[in-house]
Amino acid sequence: EHGLVESLTACWYKSWGAPGADSTWGGPTHHPAGTIFKDEDMHPLVFAPATSLFHTPDMMDSCDSVSIPIDRTYSSASIFDASPHSWKNVERKGGIEKRLRLTVESLAKNHANETVLVNSHGGPCTHIFEELIGQKAPTSVGYTAISIYEYQIDQHGSFSWKNLILNDTEHLWNNWRHIRITQQPMSKV
């Protein structure tokens, strides 16, 4: 779902498009914070519309690591248009949060009386909590953390949200305990 993508900010672009990028949020660790990068040193794709960076069904089909069926009839429910965004026109704070809220609420309306699974990165998931609940997240979202929300829509179409579970990672620890208990010691050679 396009509206759930990572924040299209300078930090995101620098994490993969700056010289020596190593996926570190905000840019490579060997460059001090606030480093200014020349356009000619940046990866050429940072200048492309952000929508051109989104995976298409054909791209996902050609990827060996994707082994799930892909619904080619699906059309993004999001009202988010990422095409104006690039290194030269990054997404701004405030717009990110609004985009995430509108996307989640659009999905909820389109799937009324159904359970909706929303999957994104830690930053967007933290912003979703803050937007839906109206308060600062008490923790940052961990890897594979699960949050559960419940909503109601009033007669005017306005949402009210309740957070039932926030950033739970117990499933990771349960697996870890299981692996540690059942794993046999390695024999010495």
Disulfide bonds with the S-S distance in Angstrom:
none
